[in-house]
Amino acid sequence: MRSIHHVPGIAVAAAITLNLTALPAGAAAGTAAPPPAGHRVVRVGIEPDGPSSAAAPHTAAMIAEADAIWRAYGVTVVWLQTGDAREIATCDVRLTLGFAPGSDAGSRPADPLRHGRPGLGAIWFDESGLPARAVTIDAAMIAAQIRETRLNGRPLDGWPPGLVDTIVGRALGRVLAHELGHYLLSSPAHAPAGLMRAAFDSRRLAGWDRRPFMLSPAALPRLRARLARLDLLDQPFASVNEDLP
């Protein structure tokens, strides 16, 4: 039997008062370099792991934010409705997403390296270092952390529901983008800064500025190698992890 190792997702620090002053479009979108010429866009399909996940709120905003982060690197993220064979056929990578607490992913115990900090997401790696095709994020914990923040001195729940939903969805998308980073880079490691850092405070998770969620330059060569490998596969989502370096 292959052993499975849990990789803790990003943690969130104590809630901080939000400053949601609008930034210029370039600042919000980040300034990541486009993918190398000649590489097609890789399509990642996210499929709910069951009816409750399919009916979860904030899904559209979550996928839109994860997609906005990854498009700068030649990856697009789409939400797959159950049984949508046409959409599934267009995907290079197909993953499932569940909304259980990260510590419950796969019914395995929480990673001891958490040191009491709440994990917002999880993905598992097997003994050979390959990532599983299932991602878990703790949507309830993320929403609770974001709702504890204050916007211009007022509790977030005192603002219009549409604004609150947008902010919560944005935070969910950034956690999802981080977990996708573990999968696409095929690495359980965290980085000192950028998208793959181990923790974000709620100000960054909820704010307009997307620059804290860019990949570090050190991660780009590995990502390009993985995306190039996908270009060569006839059925990418079925074998993406089989023989990548």
C-alpha positions as CSV (number, residue, x, y, z in Angstrom):
1,M,0.0,0.0,0.0
2,R,1.3,3.4,-0.9
3,S,1.7,5.8,2.0
4,I,0.1,9.2,1.8
5,H,1.5,12.4,3.2
6,H,-0.6,15.4,4.0
7,V,0.7,18.8,3.0
8,P,-0.8,21.6,5.2
9,G,-2.3,24.4,3.2
10,I,-1.9,28.1,3.9
11,A,-2.8,29.3,7.4
12,V,-4.3,32.7,8.1
13,A,-3.2,35.1,10.8
14,A,-5.5,37.1,13.1
15,A,-8.1,39.2,11.3
16,I,-6.9,42.6,10.3
17,T,-8.9,45.7,9.4
18,L,-9.3,45.8,5.6
19,N,-8.2,48.6,3.4
20,L,-10.1,48.1,0.2
21,T,-9.2,51.2,-1.6
22,A,-9.3,50.5,-5.3
23,L,-5.9,50.1,-7.0
24,P,-5.0,50.6,-10.7
25,A,-6.0,47.7,-12.9
26,G,-2.4,46.6,-13.4
27,A,-1.8,46.5,-9.7
28,A,-4.8,44.4,-9.0
29,A,-4.0,42.0,-11.8
30,G,-0.3,41.6,-10.9
31,T,2.6,41.9,-13.4
32,A,3.5,38.2,-14.0
33,A,5.2,37.5,-17.3
34,P,3.0,35.7,-20.0
35,P,3.8,32.1,-20.7
36,P,6.5,31.3,-23.2
37,A,5.6,31.7,-26.9
38,G,4.4,28.5,-28.5
39,H,2.8,27.1,-25.3
40,R,-0.9,26.6,-25.3
41,V,-3.0,27.6,-22.4
42,V,-3.4,24.6,-19.9
43,R,-7.0,24.1,-18.8
44,V,-7.6,22.9,-15.2
45,G,-11.1,21.6,-14.4
46,I,-12.3,21.7,-10.8
47,E,-15.1,19.3,-10.1
48,P,-17.1,19.2,-6.9
49,D,-16.6,16.0,-4.9
50,G,-20.3,15.6,-4.2
51,P,-23.7,17.4,-4.2
52,S,-23.0,19.5,-1.1
53,S,-19.8,20.9,-2.7
54,A,-21.6,21.5,-6.0
55,A,-24.2,23.6,-4.1
56,A,-21.6,25.6,-2.1
57,P,-22.0,29.4,-2.2
58,H,-19.3,31.7,-3.6
59,T,-18.2,29.2,-6.2
60,A,-18.3,31.6,-9.2
61,A,-16.2,34.2,-7.4
62,M,-13.8,31.6,-6.1
63,I,-13.2,30.1,-9.5
64,A,-12.9,33.6,-11.1
65,E,-10.2,34.6,-8.6
66,A,-8.2,31.4,-9.0
67,D,-8.4,31.7,-12.7
68,A,-7.3,35.4,-12.6
69,I,-4.2,34.4,-10.6
70,W,-3.2,31.5,-12.8
71,R,-4.0,33.0,-16.2
72,A,-0.8,35.1,-16.0
73,Y,1.1,31.8,-16.1
74,G,-0.7,30.1,-19.0
75,V,-3.2,28.2,-16.9
76,T,-7.0,28.7,-16.9
77,V,-9.2,27.4,-14.1
78,V,-12.8,26.3,-14.8
79,W,-15.6,24.8,-12.7
80,L,-17.0,21.5,-14.0
81,Q,-20.6,20.7,-13.4
82,T,-21.2,17.0,-12.6
83,G,-21.6,15.0,-15.8
84,D,-20.7,17.8,-18.2
85,A,-18.8,15.5,-20.6
86,R,-18.1,18.3,-23.1
87,E,-16.4,20.6,-20.6
88,I,-14.5,17.6,-19.1
89,A,-13.2,16.7,-22.5
90,T,-11.5,20.1,-22.9
91,C,-9.5,19.9,-19.7
92,D,-5.9,19.0,-19.5
93,V,-6.0,18.5,-15.7
94,R,-9.1,17.5,-13.8
95,L,-9.2,17.7,-10.0
96,T,-11.9,17.3,-7.4
97,L,-12.7,19.9,-4.7
98,G,-14.3,19.3,-1.3
99,F,-15.1,21.9,1.4
100,A,-14.5,19.8,4.5
101,P,-12.0,21.2,7.0
102,G,-8.4,20.7,5.7
103,S,-7.5,18.6,8.7
104,D,-10.3,16.1,7.7
105,A,-9.1,15.6,4.2
106,G,-9.1,11.9,3.4
107,S,-10.0,11.1,7.0
108,R,-6.4,11.5,8.0
109,P,-5.1,13.4,11.1
110,A,-4.0,17.0,10.9
111,D,-0.4,17.5,10.1
112,P,1.6,18.0,13.4
113,L,3.5,20.9,11.8
114,R,0.5,23.1,12.1
115,H,1.4,24.1,15.6
116,G,-2.2,25.1,16.3
117,R,-2.5,27.5,13.3
118,P,-5.7,26.8,11.3
119,G,-5.1,25.2,7.9
120,L,-7.3,26.6,5.2
121,G,-6.6,24.0,2.5
122,A,-5.0,20.6,1.9
123,I,-3.6,18.4,-0.7
124,W,-1.9,15.0,-0.3
125,F,1.3,13.6,-1.8
126,D,2.1,9.9,-2.0
127,E,5.4,8.3,-1.0
128,S,6.9,9.0,-4.5
129,G,6.2,12.7,-4.2
130,L,3.2,12.9,-6.6
131,P,0.2,15.0,-5.6
132,A,-3.3,13.5,-5.4
133,R,-6.1,14.8,-7.6
134,A,-8.2,15.9,-4.7
135,V,-8.1,19.3,-3.0
136,T,-9.8,20.3,0.2
137,I,-10.5,23.8,1.5
138,D,-12.1,24.8,4.7
139,A,-14.7,27.3,3.3
140,A,-16.4,27.8,6.6
141,M,-13.2,28.8,8.4
142,I,-12.1,31.1,5.6
143,A,-15.5,32.8,5.6
144,A,-15.5,33.2,9.4
145,Q,-12.0,34.7,9.4
146,I,-12.9,37.2,6.6
147,R,-16.2,38.1,8.3
148,E,-14.4,39.0,11.5
149,T,-12.5,41.8,9.7
150,R,-13.6,45.5,9.6
151,L,-14.0,47.7,6.5
152,N,-13.6,51.4,7.2
153,G,-14.2,50.8,10.9
154,R,-17.4,48.8,10.4
155,P,-17.8,45.0,10.8
156,L,-17.9,43.4,7.4
157,D,-21.3,41.9,8.0
158,G,-22.6,45.5,8.3
159,W,-21.9,46.1,4.6
160,P,-24.2,45.0,1.7
161,P,-24.3,41.2,1.3
162,G,-23.1,41.4,-2.3
163,L,-19.9,43.1,-1.3
164,V,-19.4,40.5,1.5
165,D,-19.9,37.6,-0.9
166,T,-17.4,39.1,-3.3
167,I,-14.8,39.4,-0.6
168,V,-15.4,35.9,0.7
169,G,-15.3,34.4,-2.8
170,R,-12.0,36.2,-3.5
171,A,-10.4,34.8,-0.3
172,L,-11.6,31.3,-1.2
173,G,-10.2,31.6,-4.7
174,R,-6.8,32.6,-3.4
175,V,-6.7,29.6,-1.1
176,L,-7.7,27.4,-4.0
177,A,-5.0,29.0,-6.2
178,H,-2.4,28.2,-3.5
179,E,-3.4,24.5,-3.4
180,L,-3.4,24.4,-7.2
181,G,0.2,25.6,-7.0
182,H,1.2,22.6,-5.0
183,Y,-0.4,20.4,-7.7
184,L,0.9,22.2,-10.7
185,L,4.4,22.5,-9.3
186,S,4.2,18.9,-8.0
187,S,5.8,20.1,-4.8
188,P,4.7,20.2,-1.1
189,A,7.2,23.0,-0.4
190,H,6.2,26.5,0.7
191,A,8.0,29.6,-0.4
192,P,9.2,32.6,1.6
193,A,6.9,34.9,-0.3
194,G,4.3,35.0,-3.1
195,L,1.5,32.6,-3.8
196,M,3.2,29.6,-2.3
197,R,4.0,31.1,1.1
198,A,2.7,29.2,4.1
199,A,0.4,31.9,5.6
200,F,-1.5,35.0,4.6
201,D,-3.3,37.5,6.8
202,S,-6.9,38.2,6.1
203,R,-6.1,41.7,4.7
204,R,-4.2,40.0,1.8
205,L,-6.7,37.2,1.4
206,A,-9.6,39.7,1.0
207,G,-7.9,42.8,-0.5
208,W,-8.0,44.1,-4.1
209,D,-4.3,43.7,-4.7
210,R,-3.4,40.4,-6.3
211,R,0.4,41.0,-6.3
212,P,1.0,39.0,-3.1
213,F,-0.4,36.0,-4.9
214,M,2.2,35.9,-7.7
215,L,4.6,33.0,-8.1
216,S,8.1,33.6,-7.0
217,P,10.6,33.7,-9.8
218,A,12.3,30.6,-8.5
219,A,9.1,28.6,-9.2
220,L,8.8,29.6,-12.8
221,P,11.3,27.1,-14.4
222,R,9.6,24.2,-12.7
223,L,6.1,25.4,-13.7
224,R,7.3,25.8,-17.4
225,A,8.7,22.3,-17.4
226,R,5.4,20.9,-16.1
227,L,3.3,22.8,-18.6
228,A,5.6,21.8,-21.4
229,R,5.1,18.2,-20.4
230,L,1.3,18.6,-20.6
231,D,1.8,19.8,-24.2
232,L,3.1,16.4,-25.1
233,L,0.2,14.3,-23.6
234,D,-2.6,12.9,-25.7
235,Q,-4.8,12.5,-22.6
236,P,-3.2,15.0,-20.2
237,F,-5.6,14.8,-17.2
238,A,-5.3,11.1,-17.1
239,S,-1.6,10.9,-16.9
240,V,-0.2,14.3,-15.9
241,N,1.7,13.0,-12.9
242,E,3.0,9.7,-14.3
243,D,6.6,10.6,-15.3
244,L,7.2,14.3,-14.7
245,P,10.6,15.2,-13.2
